[in-house]
Structures are given as C-alpha cells and as structure tokens.
C-alpha cells in the first residue's frame, strides 16, 4: 500500500506523529512544506494526505485545490488551529475528507486516517472494476469460492481446459454454467478465437438448423442472403450449447453427425466445411435418463462432465461471492461499495437461494441501489440457514477476515488492526479458513 503523506512545519508535531504512525503500523512520509510533498508525488502517490492549513509557501487549502485538480477522490485531511476552523469547514465543502483540530490525540489521528485509507482503497478498487466493465475485460476470476466443491471444480477446469475434449456441464439454473464455459475457453489455446454461446431453448424449432449451421442464398423462402451459422463463427474457438436438453429431436440427429465428423454443410449446399472447434454443452437435467434426448448424443458429449454445485451446497462461499458482486455492481452504477453489516451477512446465510449465484448477484445489485437486502426469505432467521451454529460462526468469521483482507489489499498489518487480532492469531485463522493474502493483493495501477 502507498504511504500517507503528512505535511506540517512544526518539527515536534511531526516527530510525535511519526511515532504514532509507526506504532499503528501505517507507513507515512513527513514534509515541512507542500512544495516538497508535491515534488515527492512525482515518484510516489500517497494513499491519504494530511496537511496543516498554515504552511510556509503553499497553504493547505491551496494544496487541497492542486491535489483535487489531479484526483478529486484523493482524501485530504486538514490539521487546524482554533482560528482556522472556519477555513477548515470551507475546505470540507470544497472536498476535503475531514479536519483535525490541534492539539489532537493520537487515537483521533489514527482513526481518521484509517477511515480515509479504507475510503481510498474502495475508490481505487471501484475505478479498476469500472474500467474493466467499460473495456469488457474479465472482472477477476470467473470461478470464485473456497469450499471443497469449488476447489475441485477449479482443479478439473484447469486440468481439462487446454485439452481438445468436448465437455458437458451439469448444474441447476443460475449456478454459473456459462461462466465455467468461458473459463474453460479463456484457459485454453483457443482463447484468441471466438467464444460463441447459443441457448438451444431460445431458438424456434424451424430455425435452429439455420442458426447453427447457416444457409446458402435461396435455400428456403426468406433466405435472401448467405448466412454463416454459429458453428462456423466459432471456427478455431469454442461453441457453448446451453440448455442442450431442449434441442428438438430432429436437430439432435444432425448435431450428432456434425460432432462425429467435425464438418458441416450449410442448408442448401453440398459442400462440406471442416470444423476446428471445441463443444461445451450445458444441462440442468440428467440427460442419461431424459426421454427426449438421444443416448448416442449424450455419450458423444459426455467425454468429461463437470458438476456445478448449488449455492445451498456451498454456503460458506456466500460472503465472498456477495462482496465480489457488490464491487462489480458499485463500479457499474458509479457508487461506493459499502461494508456489509453483520445482520446482512446473517440474512444471506439464512436464505435458501433457489436462484443460486444469479439470485445472489441480483441481491448484491439491489443492495447497492437500495442500501438494504430485499426479497429474501427468512431474512433474519439464522436458525434456518441450513448450517449448524458452529458452521455459522465459522462462516461469519471467515467472511469478516476476507472482507478485511480485501479492504486492506492483503496487508496483514492493517488486517490485524482492523480485526484487533494478534499476528499469530490472524495467521492461524487464515490457515484454518484456507485464506492466502496474495489472493487479496491490491491490483497494480498505472
């Protein structure tokens, strides 16, 4: 984490404050004037600036104006004498984070600084996510969680991602089948080519073959131009067939042949087109026993099957997932991502989540927009969480540590202070919950 910049021309105050920050394990640099601090900022960007209002040369108010022209979200805390309070109030209206009146207690200085650091880290994190949304980049890992079922899923994805094998994904609606499919594509050598997603249940039966395989001009009434189908468009890449169980029987026959021969003919053409694609299919039902699904197609698709757990089966991941979705929603709507209160965590653990991860993501968006959790059953009934008391305590403890690590960018010192834990105790709990600080490192910024 970048240091705090402390600017004051009183030597004794700087010396005492240096000891205060050192004891609080907050890195700080000290300057006697604003000009030298601005010069140092060419090489090091501060996380928070604390400055006296009355300085030789450039004043604290002038420094605030200069800094906010560069970055209006940089927290600037003003140190004021009794006669400077009116100026401090004006500065607050102009965008200063807070002011501290001389003489001040060390606890007051540290408390205000920590809050400003937390605000800055959330601001920077939101900026990164918003930038990623605007550029349509991936927002962190596709598969999030630390429960055994998710760890196993991640391991299997890693093992088969770069193979040529077709894959079948099995999981309830909302468990993240398309995210897993995209993760498989992104970790493969095909990641520079197209990832093409097709919802088989959303295409009318009379159009599905044209949609998948394309057609020549004049192949049927209304075919005024040649059309490239999804299979061809995915050439060299990955074709994701979602809700494969809803594909009509006649379309299944042709799909089986295309998968076996790895070639197709557009409707209205006799020319075979060779295919170099990988197929990932997804279903929410057991295809082996489905009466309307061909068994030979099932066995052709079922080279590798990945089972996606429901959210109810991985409740310990709920706080981590919800925090991730909060940050994404905050970036999308241009709002700050608030810390999650304890009663909200309890409500999340108590809910059944029939809509799985998709429902949790929607709840996070509502929390950002409305400031509260709505639409959840048993919002305050922790006893219905499906977890024993000890498991609820464990999940709550893990969530608090994860949240603190995320806010502090993986800083052990700051996490210790935030949670009021000794270093050994924190490390023991991180080991118990399988948490690693590098997973929460603040991303590099340009």
TACOR-V135715 format. One record per pair of residues at least 24 apart in sequence whose ideal C-beta (glycine too) atoms are under 10 Angstrom apart, sorted by the first residue. I is the first residue (numbers start at 0). J is the second residue. Records with the same first field share a line. If there is no record, write none. Layout:
I=J + J
//
This chain:
0=25 + 26 + 46 + 116 + 119 + 120 + 407 + 408 + 409 + 410 + 412 + 413 + 441
1=26 + 28 + 43 + 44 + 45 + 46 + 47 + 116 + 119 + 123 + 408 + 441 + 444
2=26 + 27 + 28 + 29 + 39 + 43 + 44 + 45 + 46 + 47
3=27 + 28 + 29 + 45 + 46 + 47 + 48 + 49 + 74 + 76 + 112 + 115 + 116 + 119
4=28 + 29 + 30 + 33 + 36 + 37 + 39 + 40 + 43 + 44 + 45 + 46 + 47 + 48 + 49 + 50 + 62 + 66 + 75
5=29 + 30 + 36 + 45 + 47 + 48 + 49 + 50 + 51 + 76 + 78 + 108 + 112
6=30 + 31 + 32 + 33 + 34 + 35 + 36 + 37 + 48 + 49 + 50 + 51 + 54 + 57 + 59 + 62 + 78
7=31 + 32 + 49 + 50 + 51 + 52 + 53 + 54 + 59 + 78 + 101
8=32 + 33 + 51 + 53 + 54 + 55 + 56
9=51 + 78 + 101
12=51 + 78 + 101 + 102 + 103
13=51
15=105 + 108
16=49 + 78 + 103 + 105 + 108 + 109 + 112
18=105
19=104 + 105 + 106 + 108 + 109 + 112
20=49 + 105 + 108 + 109 + 112
22=105 + 109
23=105 + 106 + 108 + 109 + 110 + 112 + 113 + 412 + 413 + 416
24=410 + 411 + 412 + 413 + 415 + 416
25=108 + 109 + 112 + 113 + 116 + 410 + 412 + 413 + 416
26=410 + 412
27=112
30=54
31=55 + 56
32=56 + 57 + 62
33=57 + 58 + 59 + 61 + 62 + 63 + 65 + 66
34=62
36=62 + 66
37=62 + 65 + 66 + 69
40=65 + 66 + 69 + 73
44=69 + 70 + 73 + 444
45=73 + 74 + 75 + 119
46=73 + 74 + 112 + 115 + 116 + 117 + 118 + 119 + 120 + 123 + 408 + 441
47=73 + 74 + 75 + 76 + 96 + 111 + 112 + 113 + 114 + 115 + 116 + 117 + 118 + 119
48=73 + 74 + 75 + 76 + 77 + 95 + 96 + 115
49=74 + 75 + 76 + 77 + 78 + 96 + 97 + 99 + 108 + 111 + 112 + 115
50=75 + 76 + 77 + 78 + 95
51=77 + 78 + 79 + 80 + 83 + 99 + 101
52=77 + 78 + 79 + 80 + 82 + 83 + 84 + 86 + 87 + 90 + 95 + 98
53=78 + 79 + 80 + 82 + 83 + 86
54=78
58=86
59=83 + 86 + 87 + 90 + 95 + 98
60=86 + 87 + 89 + 90 + 93 + 95
63=90 + 91 + 93 + 94 + 95 + 96
64=90 + 93 + 94
66=94 + 95
67=93 + 94 + 95
70=119 + 122
72=96 + 118 + 119 + 121 + 122 + 123 + 125 + 126
73=115 + 119 + 122
74=111 + 112 + 114 + 115 + 116 + 117 + 118 + 119 + 122
75=115
76=108 + 111 + 112 + 114 + 115
78=103 + 108
79=103
109=416
113=407 + 413 + 416 + 417
116=406 + 407 + 408 + 410 + 413
117=338 + 403 + 406 + 407 + 413 + 417
118=335
120=405 + 406 + 407 + 408 + 410 + 413 + 441
121=326 + 329 + 335 + 336 + 337 + 338 + 405 + 406
122=335 + 336
123=408 + 441 + 442 + 444
124=326 + 329 + 330 + 335 + 336 + 405 + 406 + 408 + 441 + 442
125=326 + 327 + 329 + 330 + 331 + 332 + 333 + 334 + 335 + 336
126=330 + 444
127=326 + 330 + 441 + 442 + 443 + 444
128=323 + 326 + 327 + 328 + 329 + 330 + 331 + 336 + 442
129=326 + 327 + 329 + 330 + 331 + 332 + 333
130=330
131=327 + 330 + 442
132=327 + 330 + 331
133=330 + 331
137=181 + 182 + 185
138=323 + 324 + 326 + 327 + 330
139=323 + 326 + 327 + 442
140=178 + 182 + 323 + 438
141=175 + 177 + 178 + 179 + 180 + 181 + 182 + 183 + 184 + 185 + 186
142=175 + 178 + 179 + 181 + 182 + 307
143=175 + 178 + 316 + 319 + 320 + 322 + 323 + 324 + 356
144=308 + 310 + 313 + 315 + 316 + 317 + 319 + 320 + 323 + 356
145=313 + 315 + 316 + 319 + 397 + 401 + 432 + 433 + 434 + 435 + 438
146=308 + 312 + 313 + 314 + 315 + 316 + 317 + 319 + 433
147=308 + 313 + 315 + 433
148=306 + 307 + 308 + 309 + 312 + 313 + 316
149=307 + 308 + 312 + 313 + 315 + 316 + 319 + 320
150=433
151=305 + 306 + 308
152=179 + 182 + 305 + 306 + 307 + 308 + 313
153=179 + 182
155=179 + 183 + 303 + 304 + 305 + 306
156=180 + 182 + 183 + 186 + 305
157=182 + 183 + 186
158=303
159=183 + 186 + 187 + 302 + 303 + 305
160=184 + 185 + 186 + 187 + 188 + 189 + 190 + 277
161=186 + 187 + 188 + 189 + 190
162=187 + 277 + 302 + 303
163=187 + 188 + 189 + 275 + 276 + 277 + 302
164=277 + 278 + 279 + 302 + 303
165=238 + 240 + 258 + 276 + 277 + 278 + 279 + 280 + 299 + 300 + 301 + 302 + 303
166=237 + 239 + 277 + 278 + 279 + 280 + 281 + 300 + 301 + 302 + 303 + 304 + 305
167=240 + 243 + 278 + 279 + 280 + 281 + 282 + 286 + 297 + 299 + 300 + 301 + 302 + 303 + 304 + 305 + 306
168=239 + 240 + 241 + 243 + 279 + 280 + 281 + 282 + 283 + 303 + 304 + 305 + 306 + 307
169=280 + 281 + 282 + 283 + 284 + 285 + 286 + 301 + 304 + 305 + 306 + 307
170=281 + 282 + 283 + 305 + 306 + 307 + 308 + 309 + 355 + 356
171=283 + 284 + 307 + 308 + 309 + 310 + 311 + 312 + 353 + 354 + 355 + 356
172=242 + 283 + 309 + 353 + 354 + 355 + 357 + 358
173=283 + 307 + 309 + 310 + 352 + 353 + 354 + 355 + 356 + 357 + 358 + 359 + 360 + 361
174=281 + 283 + 306 + 307 + 308 + 309 + 310 + 312 + 313 + 354 + 355 + 356 + 357
175=307 + 308 + 310 + 320 + 355 + 356 + 357 + 360
176=239 + 241 + 242 + 279 + 280 + 281 + 282 + 283 + 305 + 307
177=239 + 241 + 279 + 281
178=307 + 356
179=239 + 279 + 281 + 305 + 307
180=237 + 238 + 239 + 240 + 241 + 279 + 280 + 281 + 305
181=237 + 239 + 279
183=237 + 239 + 277 + 279 + 303 + 305
184=233 + 236 + 237 + 238 + 239 + 277 + 279
185=237
187=236 + 237 + 277
188=235
189=233 + 235 + 236 + 237 + 275 + 276 + 277
190=236 + 237
191=235 + 236
192=232 + 233 + 234 + 235 + 236 + 237 + 275 + 276 + 277
193=229 + 232 + 233 + 234 + 235 + 236 + 237 + 238 + 276
194=233 + 236 + 237 + 238 + 239 + 277 + 279
195=228 + 229 + 230 + 231 + 232 + 233 + 234 + 236 + 237 + 238 + 239 + 240 + 276
196=229 + 233 + 237 + 238 + 239 + 240 + 241 + 279 + 281
197=228 + 229 + 230 + 232 + 233 + 238 + 239 + 240 + 241 + 242 + 243 + 246 + 280
198=239 + 240 + 241 + 242 + 243 + 245 + 281
199=240 + 241 + 242 + 243 + 244 + 245 + 246 + 247 + 250 + 251 + 254 + 280 + 281 + 282
200=241 + 242 + 243 + 244 + 245 + 246
201=241 + 242 + 245
202=229 + 245 + 246 + 247 + 250
203=247
204=245 + 246 + 247 + 248 + 249 + 250
205=247
207=245 + 246 + 247 + 249 + 250 + 253 + 254
208=247 + 249 + 250 + 253 + 254 + 263 + 265 + 266
209=265 + 266 + 267
210=250
211=238 + 240 + 246 + 250 + 253 + 254 + 257 + 263 + 266
212=250 + 253 + 254 + 257 + 263 + 264 + 265 + 266 + 268 + 272
213=263 + 264 + 265 + 266 + 267 + 268 + 272
214=265 + 266 + 267 + 268
215=264 + 265 + 266 + 267 + 268 + 269 + 270
216=267
217=267
218=265 + 266 + 267 + 268
219=266 + 267
222=266 + 267
225=265 + 267 + 268
226=265 + 266
227=265 + 272
228=263 + 265 + 266 + 272
229=276
230=254 + 257 + 261 + 262 + 263 + 265 + 272 + 274 + 276 + 278
231=263 + 265 + 272 + 274 + 276
232=276
233=274 + 275 + 276 + 277 + 278
234=272 + 273 + 274 + 275 + 276
235=274 + 275 + 276 + 277
236=275 + 276 + 277
237=276 + 277 + 278 + 279
238=274 + 276 + 277 + 278 + 279 + 280
239=277 + 278 + 279 + 280 + 281
240=278 + 279 + 280 + 281 + 282 + 300
241=279 + 280 + 281 + 282 + 283
242=280 + 281 + 282 + 283 + 284
243=278 + 279 + 280 + 281 + 282 + 283 + 284 + 286 + 289 + 292 + 296 + 297 + 300
244=280 + 281 + 282 + 283 + 284 + 285 + 286 + 289 + 291 + 292 + 297
245=282 + 283 + 284 + 291 + 292
246=280 + 291 + 292 + 293 + 296
247=291
248=291 + 292 + 293 + 296
251=291 + 292 + 293 + 295 + 296 + 297
252=293 + 295 + 296
254=278 + 280 + 293 + 296 + 299 + 300
255=293 + 295 + 296 + 297 + 298 + 299 + 300
256=296 + 299
258=296 + 299 + 300
259=295 + 296 + 299
278=302
279=303 + 305
280=304
281=305 + 307
283=307
307=355 + 356
308=355 + 356
309=351 + 352 + 353 + 355 + 356
310=350 + 351 + 352 + 353 + 354 + 355 + 356 + 357 + 358 + 359
311=350 + 351 + 352 + 353 + 355 + 384 + 385
312=352 + 355 + 385
313=352 + 355 + 356
314=347 + 348 + 349 + 350 + 351 + 352 + 384 + 385 + 386 + 390 + 391 + 394
315=348 + 386 + 390 + 391 + 393 + 394 + 397 + 398 + 432
316=356 + 359 + 394 + 397 + 398
317=344 + 347 + 348 + 350 + 352 + 356 + 359 + 362 + 384 + 394 + 398
318=343 + 344 + 347 + 348 + 394 + 395 + 397 + 398 + 399 + 400 + 401 + 402
319=397 + 398 + 401 + 402 + 405 + 434 + 438
320=347 + 356 + 359 + 360 + 363
321=347 + 359 + 360 + 362 + 363 + 366 + 372 + 398 + 402
322=363 + 398 + 401 + 402 + 405 + 406
323=359 + 360 + 363 + 405
324=356 + 359 + 360 + 361 + 362 + 363 + 364 + 366 + 367
325=360 + 362 + 363 + 364 + 366 + 367
326=363 + 367 + 405
327=360 + 363 + 364 + 367
328=360 + 361 + 362 + 363 + 364 + 365 + 366 + 367 + 368
329=363 + 364 + 366 + 367
330=367
331=364 + 367
332=364 + 367 + 368
333=367
334=367 + 368 + 370
335=367
336=363 + 366 + 367 + 405 + 406
337=366 + 367 + 370
338=399 + 402 + 403 + 406
339=363 + 366 + 372 + 398 + 399 + 402
340=371 + 372
341=395 + 398 + 399
342=372 + 378 + 379 + 381
343=371 + 372 + 375 + 378
344=372 + 381 + 391 + 394 + 395 + 398 + 399 + 402
345=378 + 379 + 380 + 381 + 384 + 391 + 394 + 395
346=371 + 372 + 375 + 376 + 377 + 378 + 379 + 380 + 381 + 384
347=372 + 375 + 378 + 384 + 394 + 398
348=377 + 381 + 383 + 384 + 385 + 386 + 390 + 391 + 394 + 395 + 398
349=375 + 376 + 377 + 378 + 379 + 380 + 381 + 382 + 383 + 384 + 385 + 386 + 391
350=374 + 375 + 376 + 377 + 378 + 380 + 383 + 384 + 385
351=375 + 376 + 377 + 383 + 384 + 385
352=376 + 385
393=428 + 431 + 432
394=432
396=428 + 431 + 432
397=428 + 429 + 431 + 432 + 433 + 434
398=432
399=428
400=425 + 428 + 429 + 431 + 432 + 434 + 439
401=429 + 432 + 434 + 438 + 439
402=439
403=439
404=429 + 434 + 435 + 436 + 438 + 439 + 440
405=438 + 439 + 441
406=439 + 441
407=436 + 439 + 441
408=436 + 439 + 440 + 441 + 442
409=434 + 435 + 436 + 437 + 438 + 439 + 440 + 441
410=436 + 439 + 440 + 441
411=436
414=439
//
